[in-house]
Amino acid sequence: MGLTITQTDYVNACGVSSRIVSARVAGLPFARDGKVKRYQLADCLPLLGKKYAHVAPDLLRRAKDDSVTFQGGDAELGACRKLEAFLTAHVDGTEDRIYCARSAYFDGLANSTKLSALLNDPERQRLLILRHPAILRFVLADDRSGLPASREDWGQFAYRFALLHSARGPILSQIPVAA
């Protein structure tokens, strides 16, 4: 799942009641960690709105990284748009950091492969990249610790991300899948 928080993390960061937080996170996807529900930080940040946007770095500090490889799809695209809108509207410096992360990603991808199928849907990859834990940490808090360190490393990172997140092309959708 990547970076996740609990309802308790949200309550403690915002200083609101657990009932309010339960209502806000209702309907969000979650994973169970024992009896506790864990929600993706990327889904919870836009719920902060303008009033609580200042606690976003605190939520990031409270977030647990399960180190599972992030895999997103079409279902997350709407949430990615909401995340980007929240970040650019309420967290200083994020527009520049989003631009830097995306530029490094696509530069890395362009230099890592000649396989154009990985660029089948760049808009999809452009949105999904924000949900990657290392990118989200960088964009939100200028934390570079999880980012690739060199252009070659960016190429490997981007190639792997693109393989996991490339859109189904029209040829693939015509191939019958065995049940």
Protein Blocks (a to p, Z undefined) as FASTA:
>chain_A
ZZaddfklmmmmnopafklmmmmmgoiacddehjaccddfklmmmmnommlmmmmmmmmm
mpccehiacdddfklmmmmmmmmmmmmmmmghklmmmmmmmmmmmmmmmmmpccfklmmp
mmlmmmmmmmpmklmmmmmnopaklpcfbfklmmmmmmmmmmmmcccdfklmmpccdZZ
